[in-house]
């Protein structure tokens, strides 16, 4: 009985293995036939050229966008460095030192001693080779006195901006106008930092202090100015950079120097 059972199992195993090997062989033959037939498929002459012709304009548009953005980023970093260096320089100054002389260069005579003009002159020097256009660009500087985590004073109270410019107390403008200008004016560059916005950054637990804010407004003229870029991005592109640094001289109720 046991012998018959073992013989039966051996027979089934043998024939099932043969069946599986036959099926596997068929699958291999089918796959081989597919590969061999694909190698014999006819290719249309110039097919690759047509594909390149379709993709080439898209690649050119992407490349032009990358190049234009690279120029913009380079100039943005220059302006950001200008704002930072000007704020660092101004942090050692006194916002109450004013001078009507706007001269930035020794070659034109005595250099200005004005707190705001000096910082703006340094910002322009660091931002080179970028040159601001006085008709639409600007450097805006403000100083803040802070007590108990709240702005209690914003300087200069009398900006003495260039003649003919509308003034906003608390904002010094090198070229343009402040918050009282017409919004459609090309030289309208009011500070983007209101007193309320500065207050939102402060802590009530912080000691009395002073800060200086330097902002640079610049219109970037696109270098390539291609129609598929200007259709989606304005030309010129408005750029705004800023830096904030401590300013001990603006601190309310300062401790007198010994």
Secondary structure, 3 states (H helix, E strand, C coil): CHHHHHHHHHHHHHHHHHHHHHHHHHHHHHHHHHHHHHHCCCCCCCHHHHHHHHHHHHHHHHHHHHHHHHHHHHHHHHHHHHHHHHHHHHCCCCCCCCCCCCCCCHHHCCCCCCHHHHHHHHHHHHHCCCCCCCCCCEEEEEEEEEECCEEEEEECCCCCCCCCCCCECCEEECCCECCCCCCCCCCECCCCCCHHHHHHCCCCCCCCEEEEEEEEEEEECCCCCCHHHHCCCCCCEEEEEEEEEECHHHCCCCCCCC
